[in-house]
């Protein structure tokens, strides 16, 4: 089994359940760097701090848990 370090774009696609990327990633051992973790976190923070997203905060906050679980596993 091959091991790969995924960049932020690929991890984002996996977190959005992109079928092709998810299927391919499931065939390999994958890892992410702390840089990817920081970029994902920063992207999430930007979304929840957007004043126009105030009506969508429950959804945005609930999205943080799956991201955290995927990264910490």
TAJO-V331033 format. One record per residue. SS is DSSP state (hx for helix, st for strand, lp for the rest). PHI is phi in radians with two decimals (* if undefined). NEAR is the number of other ideal C-beta (glycine too) atoms within 10 Angstrom. Layout:
<<SS | PHI | NEAR> <SS | PHI | NEAR>>
This chain:
<<lp | * | 5> <lp | -1.42 | 7> <st | -1.97 | 8> <st | -2.37 | 13> <st | -1.76 | 10> <st | -1.63 | 18> <lp | -1.50 | 13> <hx | -1.06 | 17> <hx | -1.06 | 11> <hx | -1.19 | 18> <hx | -1.12 | 22> <hx | -1.05 | 17> <hx | -1.13 | 16> <hx | -1.13 | 18> <hx | -1.15 | 16> <lp | -1.62 | 9> <lp | 1.04 | 8> <lp | -1.13 | 14> <hx | -1.06 | 8> <hx | -1.24 | 8> <hx | -1.19 | 18> <hx | -1.10 | 13> <hx | -1.10 | 9> <hx | -1.17 | 14> <hx | -1.14 | 17> <lp | -1.21 | 9> <lp | -1.53 | 9> <lp | -2.34 | 12> <st | -1.45 | 9> <st | -2.14 | 16> <st | -2.53 | 10> <st | -2.25 | 19> <lp | -1.60 | 13> <hx | -1.12 | 8> <hx | -1.10 | 10> <hx | -1.10 | 19> <hx | -1.03 | 16> <hx | -1.12 | 11> <hx | -1.13 | 17> <hx | -1.12 | 20> <hx | -1.10 | 14> <hx | -1.09 | 11> <hx | -1.10 | 12> <hx | -1.16 | 16> <hx | -1.07 | 12> <hx | -1.05 | 10> <hx | -1.12 | 16> <hx | -1.30 | 14> <lp | -1.57 | 9> <lp | -1.28 | 12> <hx | -1.01 | 5> <hx | -1.31 | 6> <hx | -1.69 | 13> <hx | -1.01 | 9> <hx | -1.28 | 7> <hx | -1.96 | 13> <hx | -1.04 | 12> <hx | -1.01 | 8> <hx | -1.17 | 10> <hx | -1.11 | 16> <hx | -1.17 | 12> <hx | -1.20 | 9> <hx | -1.28 | 15> <hx | -1.24 | 15> <hx | -1.14 | 9> <hx | -1.06 | 10> <hx | -1.10 | 17> <hx | -1.07 | 14> <hx | -1.11 | 9> <hx | -1.15 | 13> <hx | -1.28 | 15> <hx | -1.46 | 7> <lp | -1.20 | 5>>
